[in-house]
Every structure is written in C-alpha cells, then in structure tokens.
C-alpha cells in the first residue's frame, strides 16, 4: 500500500508540547520543524500523520484555524489499536519529528444562523474549531457532549470555562445515554446538526434526523460505516483516462489493490473508506458507494469514489488517473 509517497505539500513537523487531556487521551501541539507558519485550514479539517512502520492515520485539527503557528490534535489510545494510537502514545514525545500531509476537509462547517453540535468521546475534536467559527460568525449554537465518564472526556474544562451557558456535558455514568429523542425531537428550519463520535451515536442521530429538512445533518465517521455484508462484489472493468490503461477488477478485490498491482501510483491511507485520501474523479459509469465520507447528495452525482472500498455499479467505469 503506497502510504509512503512523498508529496510536495507534506510537512515536517515536531512535537512542541504534549499533555494528558483525559483518560487515554493526549494533546499534541505540532509546529513546523523550521519554525515557518503552517498552511491555513478550516474547521472540520484533519491531517494525515505518517507514523512508524509505514502507518498513516488521520486526526482532526482541534486548535484555532487563525493560529498558523501550530496544529493541535487530540489522540485517544484505542484499546484495540491497529498501531497508530499506540505508536503516538508511546513514541511521539516532545521534540520528536513527524511527517504530516496537507490538511483535508470532508466535514466542512456550512454557514447557518443556528447549529446543534453533538459530540461523543474523542468525536469532540472536530467540533471544537466549529464552535469557535460559529462564535465568530455570530451564529446561535449549542453543544451536547457525551462520554463514558467525565474523566474520559477531553476538553470538558475548556468548554465549560468558555461556553458554560451553551454546553451540556453528559457523562454516561452520571446521566445515562444522550436523550436524542428530546434533543432532536423538533426539526428546526435553518439549524444544521453536526455530529461526530462512535458508530452507535452516529446511527442513532441519523435515525432521529430522518424527519429533518434535507441537508440538515452532517456527520464524520472515524470508523467504517456499517454496510450490508450481502452486497455483491461483482467484477468490472476500470479504464484510466490519463494513463490509457484498462484493468480488470475481479470479485473480492478492490479497485485500489488492482491499481497498485498494475504499478499505478495512487495515494491511500486508511483502506477503510473513512479518510478520503484515495478519492478519485469518475468520468463515466455508476458507482456502488461503500465509503463513510461522501454525503448522499455527493454519492448521487457519481463524480468521485473512494477506490479502497467502493465498486462499480456498471460493467465499466472510467477514472481520471
């Protein structure tokens, strides 16, 4: 898997500081190794960190987009880590250098007069800069933040200190699960809902927002969307318009795997359809979207796909590669 391709936009960063935010959560402040300003980013963006043994992992930026002196991320050490969070917690100490890709944003904050932010656990990280952006815009907003215990919830003190009248903290051991039936009971014209957290929360919020106006709900997933295991993996052809190749994708093999085997250099990271690194322009054909990034409206256009998980829904597709 080509996670080692060096891009001109890649950044050489250093861990300027590190501190514990909550149980199993640390904050890293990353600065440019040469002291230069970092590229601009917008609320909802994340960066790819290249870690040991070729691992690449994505982390939401949770600092102030107007502060170009550093990037701030919060990292939960997963109990069943695939290597990324374990490496960061054990290896990325103050002074250690790390390579990062340019920021990307599949979870942008759209302009609205009113926002409802719903965060669960480490899913609070992309919502922090969104709150700051909503404040600067003069929008009305409210945050509902749930977690297992108060000690496990990062940024609680910061949020309560700055926005005590707009933030509701709901540790499960104190108040139970979030009362989504009440929180999302009444669809509100002009209000956008932004939600990030574990799959159980995201699925429940999606179900509650079915009655809301189209486009009201915006979600970011850190783990792959649950898909129907019975979905067929039909074989199909992929034509590459720029390299003038036509490749056969058999059942049970991804477009990404076939391209890499054919020597086509494509960027990829998670291979689970969650990071958006491998998003590729589709020039022709219909797509069976299986990613966790594109919105229903974006999927309906069939103009791009995540080649690590999505497949063709037609016998042949043409990609801009």
ABEGO torsion letter per residue (X at the ends): XBAABBBAABBBBBBABBBBABBGBBBBBBBBAAGBBBBBBBBGBBBBBBBBGGBBBBBBBABBAABAABBBBBBBBBABBAGAAAAAAAABBBGBBBBBBBBBBABBBBBBABBBBBBBEAAAAAAAAAAAAAAAAGBBBBBBBBBABAAABBGAAAAAAAAAAABBBBBAAAAEBBBAAAAAABBBBGBBBBBBEBAAAAAAAAAAAAABBBGABBBBBABBBBBBAABBBBBBBBBBAAAGBBBBBBBGBBAAAAAAAAGBBBBBAAGAGAAGAABBBBABEBBBBABAABBAAAAAAGABBBAAABBBABABBBBBX
